[in-house]
Amino acid sequence: MSFTPRLFLIRLTLKQDAYLPFLKWFAVRHAPALIECGFYSANSFLSLTNDQKTVFNLHEISDTKVFESEMYRDLVLSDDDFRTNIIPTFEHRSNTIFRQVSQLSQGSVDSGSRFPSTSHVALFSIEGFGSDNSAVTYFDSDIAPHFAAAKGFAHARLCTKDGEHPSGPSSESNWIVVSEWTSATDANTFVNSLADSTTRPFKNLEIGTLAGRLRSTKNID
């Protein structure tokens, strides 16, 4: 695959007991609308860290131009159910577009793998990098060996902020690592071990399990 999609991360903190209505809306209305607008995939994860109050959606898109289309405005931004019933359940919302800079799959680089490759994901941000080169060097030399040796590891993506969403600011760091695992237990074990074995701190940890997914039938090229 010659083209690597951007990842669009929406991190949400919901009011208590709002998750199930959110998931129903996502599956019935939102995900199909995103695919119709040109998204390559629409994915919603339930956080295993915050007792069903945090969800994060992580979608594949071509670039930020998808947000400028008339179809996106009509089907997504003008969704009455979203404005009336879903937005009032948000306690916090952050929208961020990321460019995938480097990838690792079972110990080897794979620049074209579709997201997600499994049903369990761990996100964390890394700090203190001013360029792609320094971040990639850290990812490849410091973090990748730990991934490659970890039980249950499937795929990891180093991503950097790239573009803005028209509604809702980003509270994310400039660099984020998105890793995919065969089980949530393996993801949690890895993250706990990583904190003691790497030279740079990471924060904004989120471990999630896939709760909703829809993929476009279009090829990415």
Contacts in CASP RR format, 6 or more apart in sequence:
PFRMAT RR
TARGET T0000
AUTHOR 0000-0000-0000
METHOD contacts of the structure
MODEL  1
MSFTPRLFLIRLTLKQDAYLPFLKWFAVRHAPALIECGFYSANSFLSLTN
DQKTVFNLHEISDTKVFESEMYRDLVLSDDDFRTNIIPTFEHRSNTIFRQ
VSQLSQGSVDSGSRFPSTSHVALFSIEGFGSDNSAVTYFDSDIAPHFAAA
KGFAHARLCTKDGEHPSGPSSESNWIVVSEWTSATDANTFVNSLADSTTR
PFKNLEIGTLAGRLRSTKNID
1 111 0 8 1.000
1 112 0 8 1.000
1 220 0 8 1.000
1 221 0 8 1.000
2 221 0 8 1.000
3 62 0 8 1.000
3 220 0 8 1.000
3 221 0 8 1.000
4 100 0 8 1.000
4 111 0 8 1.000
4 112 0 8 1.000
5 40 0 8 1.000
5 60 0 8 1.000
5 61 0 8 1.000
5 62 0 8 1.000
5 100 0 8 1.000
5 115 0 8 1.000
5 220 0 8 1.000
6 60 0 8 1.000
6 61 0 8 1.000
6 62 0 8 1.000
6 63 0 8 1.000
6 64 0 8 1.000
6 97 0 8 1.000
6 98 0 8 1.000
6 99 0 8 1.000
6 100 0 8 1.000
6 162 0 8 1.000
7 58 0 8 1.000
7 59 0 8 1.000
7 60 0 8 1.000
7 61 0 8 1.000
7 97 0 8 1.000
7 98 0 8 1.000
7 100 0 8 1.000
7 115 0 8 1.000
7 157 0 8 1.000
7 159 0 8 1.000
7 178 0 8 1.000
8 39 0 8 1.000
8 57 0 8 1.000
8 58 0 8 1.000
8 59 0 8 1.000
8 60 0 8 1.000
8 61 0 8 1.000
8 95 0 8 1.000
8 96 0 8 1.000
8 97 0 8 1.000
8 98 0 8 1.000
8 165 0 8 1.000
9 56 0 8 1.000
9 57 0 8 1.000
9 58 0 8 1.000
9 94 0 8 1.000
9 95 0 8 1.000
9 96 0 8 1.000
9 97 0 8 1.000
9 98 0 8 1.000
9 123 0 8 1.000
9 172 0 8 1.000
9 176 0 8 1.000
10 56 0 8 1.000
10 57 0 8 1.000
10 58 0 8 1.000
10 59 0 8 1.000
10 93 0 8 1.000
10 94 0 8 1.000
10 95 0 8 1.000
10 96 0 8 1.000
11 54 0 8 1.000
11 56 0 8 1.000
11 92 0 8 1.000
11 93 0 8 1.000
11 94 0 8 1.000
11 96 0 8 1.000
11 171 0 8 1.000
11 172 0 8 1.000
11 206 0 8 1.000
12 22 0 8 1.000
12 54 0 8 1.000
12 55 0 8 1.000
12 56 0 8 1.000
12 57 0 8 1.000
12 90 0 8 1.000
12 92 0 8 1.000
12 93 0 8 1.000
12 94 0 8 1.000
13 50 0 8 1.000
13 53 0 8 1.000
13 54 0 8 1.000
13 90 0 8 1.000
13 91 0 8 1.000
13 92 0 8 1.000
13 93 0 8 1.000
14 22 0 8 1.000
14 52 0 8 1.000
14 53 0 8 1.000
14 54 0 8 1.000
14 55 0 8 1.000
14 89 0 8 1.000
14 90 0 8 1.000
14 91 0 8 1.000
15 53 0 8 1.000
15 89 0 8 1.000
15 90 0 8 1.000
15 91 0 8 1.000
16 53 0 8 1.000
18 89 0 8 1.000
19 46 0 8 1.000
19 52 0 8 1.000
19 53 0 8 1.000
19 55 0 8 1.000
21 85 0 8 1.000
21 86 0 8 1.000
21 89 0 8 1.000
22 55 0 8 1.000
22 86 0 8 1.000
22 89 0 8 1.000
23 44 0 8 1.000
23 46 0 8 1.000
23 55 0 8 1.000
23 211 0 8 1.000
23 212 0 8 1.000
25 81 0 8 1.000
25 82 0 8 1.000
25 85 0 8 1.000
25 86 0 8 1.000
26 42 0 8 1.000
26 44 0 8 1.000
26 57 0 8 1.000
26 212 0 8 1.000
27 212 0 8 1.000
27 214 0 8 1.000
29 79 0 8 1.000
29 81 0 8 1.000
29 82 0 8 1.000
30 42 0 8 1.000
30 76 0 8 1.000
30 79 0 8 1.000
30 82 0 8 1.000
31 42 0 8 1.000
31 44 0 8 1.000
31 212 0 8 1.000
31 213 0 8 1.000
31 214 0 8 1.000
32 214 0 8 1.000
33 75 0 8 1.000
33 76 0 8 1.000
33 79 0 8 1.000
34 42 0 8 1.000
34 59 0 8 1.000
34 76 0 8 1.000
34 214 0 8 1.000
35 41 0 8 1.000
35 42 0 8 1.000
35 214 0 8 1.000
35 215 0 8 1.000
35 216 0 8 1.000
36 71 0 8 1.000
36 75 0 8 1.000
37 66 0 8 1.000
37 69 0 8 1.000
37 71 0 8 1.000
37 72 0 8 1.000
37 75 0 8 1.000
37 76 0 8 1.000
38 61 0 8 1.000
38 62 0 8 1.000
38 66 0 8 1.000
38 71 0 8 1.000
38 216 0 8 1.000
38 218 0 8 1.000
39 59 0 8 1.000
39 60 0 8 1.000
39 61 0 8 1.000
39 66 0 8 1.000
39 216 0 8 1.000
40 59 0 8 1.000
40 60 0 8 1.000
40 61 0 8 1.000
40 62 0 8 1.000
40 114 0 8 1.000
40 215 0 8 1.000
40 216 0 8 1.000
40 218 0 8 1.000
40 220 0 8 1.000
41 59 0 8 1.000
41 60 0 8 1.000
41 114 0 8 1.000
41 115 0 8 1.000
41 213 0 8 1.000
41 214 0 8 1.000
41 215 0 8 1.000
41 216 0 8 1.000
42 57 0 8 1.000
42 59 0 8 1.000
42 212 0 8 1.000
42 213 0 8 1.000
42 214 0 8 1.000
42 215 0 8 1.000
43 57 0 8 1.000
43 58 0 8 1.000
43 59 0 8 1.000
43 115 0 8 1.000
43 116 0 8 1.000
43 210 0 8 1.000
43 212 0 8 1.000
43 213 0 8 1.000
44 55 0 8 1.000
44 56 0 8 1.000
44 57 0 8 1.000
44 210 0 8 1.000
44 211 0 8 1.000
44 212 0 8 1.000
44 213 0 8 1.000
45 55 0 8 1.000
45 56 0 8 1.000
45 57 0 8 1.000
45 58 0 8 1.000
45 121 0 8 1.000
45 208 0 8 1.000
45 209 0 8 1.000
45 210 0 8 1.000
45 211 0 8 1.000
46 52 0 8 1.000
46 55 0 8 1.000
46 208 0 8 1.000
46 209 0 8 1.000
46 211 0 8 1.000
47 53 0 8 1.000
47 54 0 8 1.000
47 55 0 8 1.000
47 56 0 8 1.000
47 206 0 8 1.000
47 207 0 8 1.000
47 208 0 8 1.000
48 184 0 8 1.000
48 188 0 8 1.000
48 207 0 8 1.000
48 208 0 8 1.000
48 209 0 8 1.000
49 205 0 8 1.000
49 206 0 8 1.000
49 207 0 8 1.000
49 208 0 8 1.000
53 91 0 8 1.000
54 206 0 8 1.000
55 211 0 8 1.000
56 123 0 8 1.000
56 206 0 8 1.000
56 208 0 8 1.000
58 115 0 8 1.000
58 116 0 8 1.000
58 121 0 8 1.000
58 178 0 8 1.000
60 114 0 8 1.000
60 115 0 8 1.000
60 220 0 8 1.000
61 97 0 8 1.000
64 97 0 8 1.000
64 163 0 8 1.000
64 164 0 8 1.000
64 165 0 8 1.000
66 72 0 8 1.000
67 165 0 8 1.000
67 166 0 8 1.000
68 166 0 8 1.000
76 82 0 8 1.000
77 166 0 8 1.000
77 167 0 8 1.000
92 171 0 8 1.000
93 168 0 8 1.000
94 168 0 8 1.000
94 169 0 8 1.000
94 170 0 8 1.000
94 171 0 8 1.000
94 172 0 8 1.000
95 165 0 8 1.000
95 167 0 8 1.000
95 168 0 8 1.000
95 169 0 8 1.000
95 170 0 8 1.000
96 161 0 8 1.000
96 165 0 8 1.000
96 170 0 8 1.000
96 172 0 8 1.000
97 161 0 8 1.000
97 162 0 8 1.000
97 163 0 8 1.000
97 164 0 8 1.000
97 165 0 8 1.000
98 159 0 8 1.000
98 160 0 8 1.000
98 161 0 8 1.000
98 162 0 8 1.000
98 176 0 8 1.000
99 159 0 8 1.000
99 160 0 8 1.000
99 161 0 8 1.000
99 162 0 8 1.000
100 157 0 8 1.000
100 158 0 8 1.000
100 159 0 8 1.000
101 132 0 8 1.000
101 135 0 8 1.000
101 136 0 8 1.000
101 139 0 8 1.000
101 158 0 8 1.000
101 159 0 8 1.000
101 160 0 8 1.000
102 109 0 8 1.000
102 136 0 8 1.000
102 139 0 8 1.000
102 140 0 8 1.000
102 157 0 8 1.000
102 158 0 8 1.000
103 109 0 8 1.000
103 110 0 8 1.000
103 111 0 8 1.000
103 112 0 8 1.000
103 113 0 8 1.000
103 155 0 8 1.000
103 156 0 8 1.000
103 157 0 8 1.000
103 158 0 8 1.000
104 110 0 8 1.000
104 139 0 8 1.000
104 140 0 8 1.000
104 144 0 8 1.000
104 147 0 8 1.000
104 148 0 8 1.000
104 155 0 8 1.000
104 156 0 8 1.000
104 157 0 8 1.000
105 113 0 8 1.000
105 117 0 8 1.000
105 154 0 8 1.000
105 155 0 8 1.000
105 156 0 8 1.000
106 148 0 8 1.000
106 153 0 8 1.000
106 154 0 8 1.000
106 155 0 8 1.000
107 144 0 8 1.000
107 147 0 8 1.000
107 148 0 8 1.000
110 155 0 8 1.000
113 155 0 8 1.000
114 215 0 8 1.000
114 220 0 8 1.000
115 157 0 8 1.000
115 178 0 8 1.000
115 180 0 8 1.000
116 155 0 8 1.000
116 180 0 8 1.000
116 210 0 8 1.000
116 213 0 8 1.000
117 154 0 8 1.000
117 155 0 8 1.000
117 180 0 8 1.000
118 154 0 8 1.000
118 155 0 8 1.000
118 180 0 8 1.000
118 181 0 8 1.000
118 182 0 8 1.000
119 209 0 8 1.000
119 210 0 8 1.000
120 180 0 8 1.000
120 181 0 8 1.000
120 182 0 8 1.000
120 183 0 8 1.000
120 184 0 8 1.000
120 186 0 8 1.000
120 187 0 8 1.000
120 207 0 8 1.000
120 208 0 8 1.000
120 209 0 8 1.000
120 210 0 8 1.000
121 178 0 8 1.000
121 179 0 8 1.000
121 180 0 8 1.000
121 181 0 8 1.000
121 187 0 8 1.000
121 207 0 8 1.000
121 208 0 8 1.000
121 209 0 8 1.000
121 210 0 8 1.000
122 178 0 8 1.000
122 179 0 8 1.000
122 181 0 8 1.000
122 187 0 8 1.000
122 188 0 8 1.000
122 190 0 8 1.000
122 191 0 8 1.000
122 205 0 8 1.000
122 206 0 8 1.000
122 207 0 8 1.000
122 208 0 8 1.000
123 176 0 8 1.000
123 177 0 8 1.000
123 178 0 8 1.000
123 179 0 8 1.000
123 204 0 8 1.000
123 205 0 8 1.000
123 206 0 8 1.000
123 207 0 8 1.000
124 176 0 8 1.000
124 177 0 8 1.000
124 191 0 8 1.000
124 202 0 8 1.000
124 203 0 8 1.000
124 204 0 8 1.000
124 205 0 8 1.000
124 206 0 8 1.000
125 172 0 8 1.000
125 173 0 8 1.000
125 175 0 8 1.000
125 176 0 8 1.000
125 177 0 8 1.000
125 202 0 8 1.000
125 203 0 8 1.000
125 204 0 8 1.000
126 135 0 8 1.000
126 138 0 8 1.000
126 173 0 8 1.000
126 175 0 8 1.000
126 176 0 8 1.000
126 177 0 8 1.000
126 200 0 8 1.000
126 201 0 8 1.000
126 202 0 8 1.000
127 173 0 8 1.000
127 175 0 8 1.000
127 200 0 8 1.000
127 201 0 8 1.000
127 202 0 8 1.000
127 203 0 8 1.000
128 175 0 8 1.000
128 200 0 8 1.000
129 135 0 8 1.000
129 138 0 8 1.000
129 174 0 8 1.000
129 175 0 8 1.000
130 174 0 8 1.000
132 160 0 8 1.000
135 158 0 8 1.000
135 160 0 8 1.000
135 175 0 8 1.000
136 158 0 8 1.000
138 200 0 8 1.000
139 158 0 8 1.000
139 177 0 8 1.000
142 198 0 8 1.000
142 199 0 8 1.000
142 200 0 8 1.000
143 156 0 8 1.000
143 177 0 8 1.000
143 194 0 8 1.000
143 198 0 8 1.000
144 156 0 8 1.000
146 190 0 8 1.000
146 193 0 8 1.000
146 194 0 8 1.000
146 197 0 8 1.000
146 198 0 8 1.000
147 153 0 8 1.000
147 156 0 8 1.000
147 179 0 8 1.000
147 190 0 8 1.000
150 186 0 8 1.000
150 189 0 8 1.000
150 190 0 8 1.000
150 193 0 8 1.000
151 186 0 8 1.000
151 189 0 8 1.000
151 190 0 8 1.000
152 181 0 8 1.000
152 182 0 8 1.000
152 183 0 8 1.000
152 186 0 8 1.000
153 179 0 8 1.000
153 181 0 8 1.000
153 182 0 8 1.000
153 186 0 8 1.000
153 190 0 8 1.000
154 180 0 8 1.000
154 181 0 8 1.000
154 182 0 8 1.000
155 179 0 8 1.000
155 180 0 8 1.000
156 177 0 8 1.000
156 178 0 8 1.000
156 179 0 8 1.000
156 180 0 8 1.000
157 177 0 8 1.000
157 178 0 8 1.000
157 179 0 8 1.000
158 175 0 8 1.000
158 176 0 8 1.000
158 177 0 8 1.000
159 175 0 8 1.000
159 176 0 8 1.000
159 177 0 8 1.000
159 178 0 8 1.000
160 174 0 8 1.000
160 175 0 8 1.000
160 176 0 8 1.000
161 170 0 8 1.000
161 172 0 8 1.000
161 174 0 8 1.000
161 175 0 8 1.000
164 170 0 8 1.000
172 204 0 8 1.000
173 203 0 8 1.000
173 204 0 8 1.000
176 204 0 8 1.000
177 202 0 8 1.000
179 187 0 8 1.000
179 190 0 8 1.000
181 187 0 8 1.000
181 190 0 8 1.000
184 207 0 8 1.000
184 208 0 8 1.000
184 209 0 8 1.000
187 207 0 8 1.000
187 208 0 8 1.000
188 207 0 8 1.000
191 205 0 8 1.000
191 207 0 8 1.000
194 202 0 8 1.000
195 202 0 8 1.000
END
